[in-house]
Amino acid sequence: MTTSHRPLAVITGASSGIGEQFARRYAREGFDLLLIARSESTLRVIADDLSARHGVGVDLLVADLSRAADVTRVAEHLLTGLPRLDHLVNCAGASVEGDLADADETALRRMIDLNITALTLLTRTAIIRMRAAGSGTIINVASAAAYQPIPHLAAYSASKSFVLMLTEAMSEENRPFGLRILAVSPGDTETPMNPGAARGKRAPEEVVETAWKALPGRAPSVVDGRANSILAAVSTRLLPSRTRLRVAERMMRDKA
């Protein structure tokens, strides 16, 4: 990546879903890109398309962010291997459904390493570099599930609560350094991680648009979609804990 006059955005989980749509939005806005995911062939198709359509530079970094060695390699590249770092979007994530007692241990470890450890370490690395530059933007993709405990989806909702809390804290912690740090929380969205038809399902492009509109503001987090925003507000502000747990359990019982 040798371009110096265009801003540079780094996007994890860029091979599909919300991550891919973030890449497409940034390319339209004139950003050079570093796309990170496990699938080199898929990333290459996206990169070639975006470069041809928008005339921006697009580099790839193939990595499995559930692996500690790959996280270290990516973090080092963000810190010293790029000419600049203007935006980071942490979109890579995984979900484990069902009762915790029945969950596969390997899948659980992978989800926690991806959703929590990798995101935390890459956020930290970006903050170090952006503080030195005096500016920068970080978008962390949380979930509407972050706003309350969800039986039968307990570890996933807890991991996304971590993302939300971390991001909001980092937003305030780094405001004096000129950084904009935002969590966007999608609800039910059409992605490879969440296939199948459902009423009111949002498109990945809508999630990106919600985040993009929130960036000029000061709020540390935003929920995508009016219905999801209302549910998040009701579950956190109006319902007693026992009631919201019972409602959530009924809603998610088919995943047990």
Backbone hydrogen bonds, N-H to C=O, Kabsch-Sander energy under -0.5 kcal/mol:
donor,donor_aa,acceptor,acceptor_aa,energy
9,A,32,D,-2.6
10,V,87,H,-2.6
11,I,34,L,-2.4
12,T,89,V,-2.5
13,G,36,I,-1.1
14,A,36,I,-1.9
16,S,13,G,-0.7
19,G,16,S,-0.7
20,E,16,S,-1.5
21,Q,17,G,-1.9
22,F,18,I,-2.2
23,A,19,G,-2.1
24,R,20,E,-2.3
25,R,21,Q,-2.2
26,Y,22,F,-2.7
27,A,23,A,-2.2
28,R,24,R,-2.0
29,E,25,R,-1.7
30,G,27,A,-1.6
31,F,26,Y,-2.4
32,D,7,P,-2.9
33,L,57,G,-3.0
34,L,9,A,-2.1
35,L,59,D,-2.7
36,I,11,I,-2.7
37,A,61,L,-1.1
40,E,38,R,-0.9
43,L,39,S,-2.1
44,R,40,E,-2.5
45,V,41,S,-1.7
46,I,42,T,-2.0
47,A,43,L,-3.0
48,D,44,R,-2.6
49,D,45,V,-2.0
50,L,46,I,-2.7
51,S,47,A,-2.5
52,A,48,D,-2.1
53,R,49,D,-2.5
54,H,50,L,-2.4
55,G,51,S,-1.8
56,V,50,L,-0.5
59,D,33,L,-2.7
61,L,35,L,-2.2
63,A,37,A,-2.2
63,A,61,L,-0.5
65,L,63,A,-0.7
67,R,64,D,-2.1
71,V,67,R,-2.1
72,T,68,A,-2.4
73,R,69,A,-2.1
74,V,70,D,-2.6
75,A,71,V,-2.8
76,E,72,T,-2.3
77,H,73,R,-1.8
78,L,74,V,-2.5
79,L,75,A,-2.0
80,T,76,E,-2.5
81,G,76,E,-0.6
81,G,77,H,-1.7
86,D,8,L,-1.8
87,H,8,L,-2.0
88,L,137,T,-2.1
89,V,10,V,-2.9
90,N,88,L,-0.5
90,N,139,I,-2.4
91,C,89,V,-1.1
98,G,152,H,-2.4
102,D,99,D,-1.2
103,A,99,D,-0.6
103,A,100,L,-1.1
108,L,104,D,-2.3
109,R,105,E,-2.6
110,R,106,T,-2.4
111,M,107,A,-2.3
112,I,108,L,-2.5
113,D,109,R,-2.8
114,L,110,R,-2.3
115,N,111,M,-3.4
116,I,112,I,-2.0
117,T,112,I,-1.7
118,A,113,D,-2.9
119,L,114,L,-0.9
120,T,116,I,-2.5
121,L,117,T,-2.5
122,L,118,A,-2.6
123,T,119,L,-2.3
124,R,120,T,-2.5
125,T,121,L,-2.2
126,A,122,L,-2.5
127,I,123,T,-2.4
128,I,124,R,-2.2
129,R,125,T,-2.0
130,M,126,A,-3.1
131,R,127,I,-2.9
132,A,128,I,-1.5
133,A,129,R,-1.4
134,G,130,M,-1.6
135,S,130,M,-1.3
136,G,178,G,-0.7
137,T,86,D,-2.5
138,I,180,R,-2.5
139,I,88,L,-2.8
140,N,138,I,-0.5
140,N,182,L,-2.6
141,V,90,N,-2.4
142,A,140,N,-0.8
142,A,184,V,-2.4
144,A,186,P,-3.3
146,A,143,S,-2.0
147,Y,144,A,-1.4
148,Q,145,A,-0.9
153,L,150,I,-1.9
157,S,153,L,-2.7
158,A,154,A,-2.3
159,S,155,A,-2.2
160,K,156,Y,-2.1
161,S,157,S,-1.9
162,F,158,A,-1.9
163,V,159,S,-1.6
164,L,160,K,-2.4
165,M,161,S,-2.8
166,L,162,F,-3.0
167,T,163,V,-2.4
168,E,164,L,-2.4
169,A,165,M,-2.2
170,M,166,L,-2.8
171,S,167,T,-2.2
172,E,168,E,-1.6
173,E,169,A,-2.7
174,N,170,M,-1.9
175,R,172,E,-0.8
177,F,174,N,-1.0
178,G,175,R,-1.8
179,L,174,N,-1.6
180,R,136,G,-2.7
181,I,179,L,-0.6
182,L,138,I,-2.7
183,A,220,P,-1.9
184,V,140,N,-2.0
185,S,222,V,-2.6
189,T,187,G,-0.5
190,E,202,R,-2.7
191,T,189,T,-1.3
191,T,194,N,-0.6
194,N,191,T,-1.5
201,K,198,A,-1.4
202,R,188,D,-2.8
206,E,203,A,-0.9
207,V,203,A,-1.3
208,V,204,P,-2.1
209,E,205,E,-2.2
210,T,206,E,-2.2
211,A,207,V,-2.1
212,W,208,V,-2.7
213,K,209,E,-2.5
214,A,210,T,-1.3
215,L,211,A,-1.2
217,G,214,A,-1.4
222,V,183,A,-2.2
224,D,185,S,-2.4
229,S,225,G,-2.3
230,I,226,R,-2.4
231,L,227,A,-2.3
232,A,228,N,-2.4
233,A,229,S,-2.2
234,V,230,I,-2.8
235,S,231,L,-2.6
236,T,232,A,-1.6
237,R,233,A,-2.0
238,L,234,V,-1.9
239,L,234,V,-1.9
244,R,240,P,-2.5
245,L,241,S,-2.1
246,R,242,R,-2.0
247,V,243,T,-2.5
248,A,244,R,-2.3
249,E,245,L,-2.3
250,R,246,R,-2.0
251,M,247,V,-2.1
252,M,248,A,-1.8
253,R,249,E,-0.5
253,R,250,R,-0.8
255,K,252,M,-2.1
256,A,253,R,-1.6
